[in-house]
Amino acid sequence: MATLLGRELDELPNCIIGQCLLLEDAFERVGEARVNAGGLYWQSIFSTEKIIFLYCVVCGMTGSGEQADEPGYVSRWKEATTGFDRVRSVASSLEEPRTAGWIADEAYVSEPTARDHLERLVDLGVLVVDETGRGKMYYPDPVYTRLTAIQELVAENSETELTEQATAIQADIEAWQTDYAVETPRELRASVTEDIAVAEAQERLQAAADWESARYQLSLLRDAIDHYDSYTARPSASV
């Protein structure tokens, strides 16, 4: 069972588990943290406020003031956010389409409230909705997600810092190519055959997943670098 600061994380909402697992490292390095965990590879920027909030969420799990029918971390999450904030947080972190009912449970709001907020997020272009046999399924809009990630990179890093991050990721990709004698993550997955030991197969599949995430992050960084002047330009005030 995953733990953080001695606390069990199995009851935490899915949208903050990943961030909580990175919290201890973030305390040591407030600022830019390079992370490789859970099959994902990304650059994560932690603000002091975000770290403090997550710390309160985790430490509140066994707080003396929690209600009998509601864990302490839920009370603190609800106190610190609105229903819309929680629905957006849960929906934006989805890795697969989910129903309004599922999102409502994760965000601790009623299903009608979740539906209202989700439809608003669809109208804003944050989410995409599909009609299925199970009803409406919501998931993050890939274009919005990409543009938001690029916007955050540009806002929080200088062009030099972006270049340094891109160089580091490119070096990791080249290392995978050298170590496994393949050119792409797909080729690495294809190298997992029956004659390979289980441990080696798992290592290769994990490396392939990290490689794909690294390539996506590198594409974001290159976009931010290539258009840095345009993204950071500000119109001149008229006289």
SEMAR-77205 format. One record per residue (C-alpha): residue number from 1; x, y, z. Coordinates in pm, whole numbers, plus 50000, padded with zeros to 5 digits. Example, Ala and Ser with C-alpha at 12.3 -4.5 7.8 and 13.67 -1.06 7.14 Angstrom:
BEGIN
+-----+-------+-------+-------+
:   k :    px :    py :    pz :
+-----+-------+-------+-------+
:   1 : 51230 : 49550 : 50780 :
:   2 : 51367 : 49894 : 50714 :
+-----+-------+-------+-------+
# end
This chain:
BEGIN
+-----+-------+-------+-------+
:   k :    px :    py :    pz :
+-----+-------+-------+-------+
:   1 : 50000 : 50000 : 50000 :
:   2 : 50140 : 50341 : 49905 :
:   3 : 50224 : 50572 : 50194 :
:   4 : 50346 : 50926 : 50235 :
:   5 : 50482 : 51077 : 50555 :
:   6 : 50357 : 50763 : 50730 :
:   7 : 50002 : 50801 : 50598 :
:   8 : 49816 : 50546 : 50387 :
:   9 : 49714 : 50683 : 50047 :
:  10 : 49465 : 50420 : 49933 :
:  11 : 49171 : 50639 : 50032 :
:  12 : 49289 : 50960 : 49864 :
:  13 : 49101 : 51086 : 49556 :
:  14 : 49267 : 50966 : 49236 :
:  15 : 49330 : 51322 : 49121 :
:  16 : 49576 : 51393 : 49405 :
:  17 : 49739 : 51053 : 49468 :
:  18 : 50006 : 51112 : 49205 :
:  19 : 50087 : 51455 : 49341 :
:  20 : 50103 : 51327 : 49698 :
:  21 : 50351 : 51056 : 49602 :
:  22 : 50582 : 51333 : 49484 :
:  23 : 50536 : 51548 : 49791 :
:  24 : 50836 : 51435 : 49992 :
:  25 : 51070 : 51517 : 49704 :
:  26 : 50894 : 51849 : 49654 :
:  27 : 50962 : 51949 : 50014 :
:  28 : 51331 : 51902 : 49947 :
:  29 : 51322 : 52079 : 49613 :
:  30 : 51057 : 52349 : 49601 :
:  31 : 51070 : 52456 : 49241 :
:  32 : 51151 : 52238 : 48945 :
:  33 : 51130 : 51865 : 49020 :
:  34 : 51214 : 51606 : 48761 :
:  35 : 51006 : 51297 : 48821 :
:  36 : 51006 : 50943 : 48690 :
:  37 : 50736 : 50740 : 48863 :
:  38 : 50441 : 50515 : 48794 :
:  39 : 50527 : 50475 : 48427 :
:  40 : 50504 : 50849 : 48368 :
:  41 : 50782 : 51092 : 48291 :
:  42 : 50725 : 51462 : 48319 :
:  43 : 50854 : 51793 : 48448 :
:  44 : 50651 : 51911 : 48744 :
:  45 : 50661 : 52256 : 48900 :
:  46 : 50557 : 52275 : 49263 :
:  47 : 50462 : 52607 : 49421 :
:  48 : 50503 : 52648 : 49795 :
:  49 : 50128 : 52700 : 49829 :
:  50 : 50051 : 52378 : 49643 :
:  51 : 50290 : 52178 : 49861 :
:  52 : 50141 : 52319 : 50181 :
:  53 : 49789 : 52241 : 50061 :
:  54 : 49876 : 51882 : 49971 :
:  55 : 50053 : 51840 : 50303 :
:  56 : 49738 : 51954 : 50484 :
:  57 : 49530 : 51711 : 50278 :
:  58 : 49751 : 51416 : 50365 :
:  59 : 49803 : 51503 : 50730 :
:  60 : 49432 : 51571 : 50768 :
:  61 : 49350 : 51207 : 50700 :
:  62 : 49359 : 51127 : 51070 :
:  63 : 49283 : 51469 : 51209 :
:  64 : 49099 : 51481 : 51539 :
:  65 : 48827 : 51699 : 51393 :
:  66 : 48710 : 51462 : 51119 :
:  67 : 48348 : 51357 : 51118 :
:  68 : 48254 : 50994 : 51174 :
:  69 : 48107 : 50962 : 50825 :
:  70 : 48366 : 51169 : 50639 :
:  71 : 48748 : 51133 : 50643 :
:  72 : 48943 : 51437 : 50754 :
:  73 : 49111 : 51486 : 50417 :
:  74 : 48770 : 51511 : 50249 :
:  75 : 48656 : 51783 : 50487 :
:  76 : 48974 : 51980 : 50429 :
:  77 : 48956 : 51936 : 50052 :
:  78 : 48596 : 52058 : 50052 :
:  79 : 48680 : 52353 : 50276 :
:  80 : 48964 : 52461 : 50049 :
:  81 : 48775 : 52426 : 49719 :
:  82 : 48438 : 52474 : 49554 :
:  83 : 48239 : 52192 : 49397 :
:  84 : 48333 : 52324 : 49055 :
:  85 : 48702 : 52320 : 49151 :
:  86 : 48683 : 51957 : 49258 :
:  87 : 48489 : 51845 : 48951 :
:  88 : 48737 : 52020 : 48724 :
:  89 : 49033 : 51872 : 48914 :
:  90 : 48897 : 51518 : 48888 :
:  91 : 48784 : 51550 : 48525 :
:  92 : 49110 : 51711 : 48412 :
:  93 : 49313 : 51422 : 48554 :
:  94 : 49114 : 51145 : 48385 :
:  95 : 49310 : 50892 : 48183 :
:  96 : 48995 : 50741 : 48031 :
:  97 : 48637 : 50860 : 47971 :
:  98 : 48416 : 50854 : 48280 :
:  99 : 48050 : 50911 : 48359 :
: 100 : 47918 : 51206 : 48558 :
: 101 : 47830 : 50966 : 48839 :
: 102 : 48186 : 50838 : 48867 :
: 103 : 48328 : 51191 : 48864 :
: 104 : 48069 : 51304 : 49121 :
: 105 : 48183 : 51032 : 49362 :
: 106 : 48549 : 51130 : 49322 :
: 107 : 48475 : 51502 : 49360 :
: 108 : 48235 : 51461 : 49655 :
: 109 : 47943 : 51638 : 49491 :
: 110 : 47597 : 51521 : 49387 :
: 111 : 47556 : 51377 : 49039 :
: 112 : 47327 : 51662 : 48920 :
: 113 : 47585 : 51914 : 49041 :
: 114 : 47862 : 51724 : 48866 :
: 115 : 47662 : 51718 : 48541 :
: 116 : 47610 : 52095 : 48554 :
: 117 : 47980 : 52159 : 48613 :
: 118 : 48087 : 51906 : 48348 :
: 119 : 47863 : 52061 : 48083 :
: 120 : 48009 : 52401 : 48168 :
: 121 : 48360 : 52259 : 48126 :
: 122 : 48257 : 52114 : 47789 :
: 123 : 48129 : 52457 : 47683 :
: 124 : 48461 : 52610 : 47793 :
: 125 : 48654 : 52362 : 47580 :
: 126 : 48821 : 52197 : 47879 :
: 127 : 48645 : 51862 : 47835 :
: 128 : 48511 : 51651 : 47552 :
: 129 : 48190 : 51449 : 47586 :
: 130 : 48084 : 51137 : 47397 :
: 131 : 47743 : 50972 : 47389 :
: 132 : 47772 : 50599 : 47459 :
: 133 : 47548 : 50312 : 47559 :
: 134 : 47636 : 50394 : 47919 :
: 135 : 47538 : 50757 : 47875 :
: 136 : 47761 : 51063 : 47845 :
: 137 : 48131 : 51001 : 47900 :
: 138 : 48364 : 51291 : 47979 :
: 139 : 48740 : 51323 : 47934 :
: 140 : 49000 : 51601 : 47895 :
: 141 : 49014 : 51778 : 47560 :
: 142 : 49359 : 51686 : 47420 :
: 143 : 49406 : 52022 : 47246 :
: 144 : 49320 : 52219 : 47559 :
: 145 : 49542 : 51993 : 47769 :
: 146 : 49838 : 52043 : 47537 :
: 147 : 49798 : 52420 : 47510 :
: 148 : 49760 : 52452 : 47887 :
: 149 : 50078 : 52251 : 47944 :
: 150 : 50271 : 52471 : 47700 :
: 151 : 50131 : 52784 : 47862 :
: 152 : 50250 : 52665 : 48204 :
: 153 : 50596 : 52581 : 48071 :
: 154 : 50636 : 52927 : 47919 :
: 155 : 50498 : 53104 : 48227 :
: 156 : 50722 : 52921 : 48472 :
: 157 : 51049 : 52887 : 48279 :
: 158 : 51288 : 53104 : 48087 :
: 159 : 51386 : 53004 : 47735 :
: 160 : 51721 : 52885 : 47870 :
: 161 : 51553 : 52667 : 48132 :
: 162 : 51323 : 52516 : 47872 :
: 163 : 51623 : 52436 : 47654 :
: 164 : 51803 : 52271 : 47945 :
: 165 : 51499 : 52054 : 48019 :
: 166 : 51466 : 51956 : 47654 :
: 167 : 51835 : 51867 : 47638 :
: 168 : 51806 : 51646 : 47948 :
: 169 : 51506 : 51459 : 47810 :
: 170 : 51672 : 51415 : 47471 :
: 171 : 51972 : 51263 : 47649 :
: 172 : 51744 : 51016 : 47826 :
: 173 : 51581 : 50917 : 47496 :
: 174 : 51921 : 50863 : 47336 :
: 175 : 52021 : 50650 : 47636 :
: 176 : 51716 : 50426 : 47585 :
: 177 : 51803 : 50394 : 47217 :
: 178 : 52157 : 50292 : 47305 :
: 179 : 52072 : 50062 : 47595 :
: 180 : 51807 : 49867 : 47406 :
: 181 : 51940 : 49905 : 47049 :
: 182 : 51604 : 50031 : 46919 :
: 183 : 51484 : 50362 : 46779 :
: 184 : 51129 : 50391 : 46914 :
: 185 : 50915 : 50282 : 47210 :
: 186 : 50716 : 50059 : 46974 :
: 187 : 51030 : 49872 : 46874 :
: 188 : 51119 : 49834 : 47241 :
: 189 : 50781 : 49677 : 47315 :
: 190 : 50822 : 49447 : 47017 :
: 191 : 51151 : 49326 : 47165 :
: 192 : 50962 : 49167 : 47455 :
: 193 : 50948 : 48806 : 47341 :
: 194 : 50882 : 48474 : 47512 :
: 195 : 51251 : 48399 : 47559 :
: 196 : 51304 : 48710 : 47776 :
: 197 : 51285 : 48676 : 48154 :
: 198 : 50980 : 48824 : 48324 :
: 199 : 51184 : 49086 : 48511 :
: 200 : 51355 : 49197 : 48189 :
: 201 : 51022 : 49210 : 48007 :
: 202 : 50872 : 49430 : 48278 :
: 203 : 51174 : 49658 : 48269 :
: 204 : 51145 : 49700 : 47893 :
: 205 : 50773 : 49770 : 47904 :
: 206 : 50828 : 50026 : 48180 :
: 207 : 51106 : 50191 : 47981 :
: 208 : 50880 : 50203 : 47674 :
: 209 : 50607 : 50377 : 47874 :
: 210 : 50856 : 50626 : 48019 :
: 211 : 50998 : 50684 : 47671 :
: 212 : 50659 : 50768 : 47524 :
: 213 : 50585 : 51012 : 47806 :
: 214 : 50928 : 51167 : 47759 :
: 215 : 50866 : 51214 : 47387 :
: 216 : 50538 : 51390 : 47458 :
: 217 : 50702 : 51618 : 47715 :
: 218 : 50983 : 51690 : 47470 :
: 219 : 50730 : 51788 : 47204 :
: 220 : 50576 : 52036 : 47449 :
: 221 : 50915 : 52182 : 47533 :
: 222 : 51013 : 52218 : 47168 :
: 223 : 50686 : 52393 : 47090 :
: 224 : 50742 : 52629 : 47383 :
: 225 : 51101 : 52699 : 47273 :
: 226 : 51021 : 52743 : 46903 :
: 227 : 50744 : 52993 : 46975 :
: 228 : 50878 : 53143 : 47296 :
: 229 : 50892 : 53500 : 47164 :
: 230 : 50537 : 53480 : 47032 :
: 231 : 50402 : 53323 : 47349 :
: 232 : 50568 : 53581 : 47574 :
: 233 : 50505 : 53889 : 47356 :
: 234 : 50285 : 54158 : 47504 :
: 235 : 50103 : 54419 : 47294 :
: 236 : 50225 : 54775 : 47329 :
: 237 : 49989 : 55014 : 47500 :
: 238 : 49841 : 55276 : 47271 :
: 239 : 49948 : 55633 : 47338 :
+-----+-------+-------+-------+
# end
